[in-house]
Every structure is written in structure tokens, then in C-alpha cells.
Amino acid sequence: MSNALLEVRALNAWYGESHVLHGVDLDIREGETVTLLGRNGAGKTTTLRAIMGILRRREGAIRLRGRDLLALPLHRVAQTGLGYVPEERGIFASLSVEENLALPPKVADGGMSIEEIYHLFPNLYERRHSQGTKLSGGEQQMLAIARILRTGASLILLDEPTEGLAPVIVQRIGDVLVALKERGMTILLVEQNFRFARKVADRFYLMEDGRMVNSFPGNELDSHMDELHSVLGV
Ligand code: ATP
């Protein structure tokens, strides 16, 4: 696919001697929300970690706006406008919401101000003096996303943002993703909850055993249900 913002080609990755990704291809266009689906252990998180460069043993190509990310040291990757919200969220538990929001360095142009963040996440404003440990799972997830938005990232990688959250909070996270899409954000979402993902995904990739097994537009999800159930093991 031409004019992709992020282009992953024939990506192989290893944890030590363990070969986990086998020739992964992935494209994301500017402004697109792409969802990676697959069961536990399929390699979704590993794909995100390999793109970010947290996992260093990689072969293949990863290009962001044509720029080769494989050659960049980890601390330079965030400066390219790539943001990562890991499954474990990565907020500072001992600090308040406001302190968490004050901390991320502005690594690229266009980072949201704290005022903009509070506009997008009114509940974080209400909880601005609360310590990270006092937040609910949903609030922690929103804070984790908000911290990445502060950095000015234009492509965000989200690892299972809805995991373990109550349906009403899942809905709220979906609303946030829609609002980010409307602002032109490009999103790579890892999800097991495809009912949630279908509300935001422009395109799906299905992953199995470290390989991409299919890709199709969001509005074709229904015609891929049998395959989806087999890939997700549900
Ligand atoms: P999950 O939803 O469970 O996170 P996933 O699709 O994200 O699933 P990965 O976490 O990417 O899957 O795991 C892919 C494979 O890599 C699995 O076989 C897993 O056991 C293995 N793996 C993951 N992390 C490590 C690690 N730190 N060291 C060695 N192997 C790992």
C-alpha cells in the first residue's frame, strides 16, 4: 500500500532465542484506526514492542513517514511522533493525575495542553488531585492515554485499553478514541474485544502464531465472522 504513515515489512522479532514474529506486514495510513486482533500469545503486544523498539532483536523494515525506525535508538523513536500505551498503562502511581500530566516531555510539536486534556477527559479534571493508586482502572487507562497525548504523538499504539473495564467505561474509552480520530489521530489498537473495536476500526488485521493471516476493512467484519471466531478461539 502506498502513502502509508507506518509501513512494516517482513518483520521478524525474537525474545532471546525465541522467534516470535514471522514476517509481519502491516500498513497504517494517516488518520486511520487499525485494529490488530488475535488470541493470547498471537504476537500482538510483541508487534507493538517491536515497532517501538523496546524489543531490539528485529529484522525486516519499519518505516514511519518513510523514515527507517529500525536504526533508531529507543529514546529517539518517541521523537518521531510515535506514542505507546502499554497494557500495564505505565502511569506514576505515587503521583497525582495533574503531576502525571505535567511530566511527559513534549517530544513532538502539537502536544495537547493540560486544559485540552481536561476538556477531552472531564473525569480526569475532577480527579486531578488524586493519586494514581486511587484511580479506578478506567481512570488509569484514560490517564495513560492522556499522558501520551501530551507528548504530541500523531500515531498512538494502544494495547488492550478496555481489558478488565466495566462496559460503561469501555463505552467511554470508545468515545475518546472517536474524538481522537476526529482530530486526525492515527491509531493502532490491539484488542480482543472486537465488539468494541468495530466501533472505531477502519481496518482489521488478524494475527495468529506471529503471522498476519488476513486484513480487511472495518465494514466487512460481519463477512469474516467464521474466520474471526477461529482466530480468536471463541
Ligand atoms: P496477550 O494478549 O497475551 O498479550 P499477544 O498476542 O499480545 O497476547 P505476545 O504477548 O506478543 O502475544 O506474545 C507472543 C509470544 O511471545 C507468546 O508465545 C509469548 O509467550 C511470547 N513472549 C511474550 N513475552 C515474552 C518475553 N518477555 N520473553 C519470552 N517470550 C515472550
Boltz pocket constraint, residues with backbone or C-beta under 6 A from the ligand:
constraints:
  - pocket:
      binder: B
      contacts: [[A, 15], [A, 18], [A, 20], [A, 38], [A, 39], [A, 40], [A, 41], [A, 42], [A, 43], [A, 44], [A, 45], [A, 46], [A, 47]]
      max_distance: 6.0
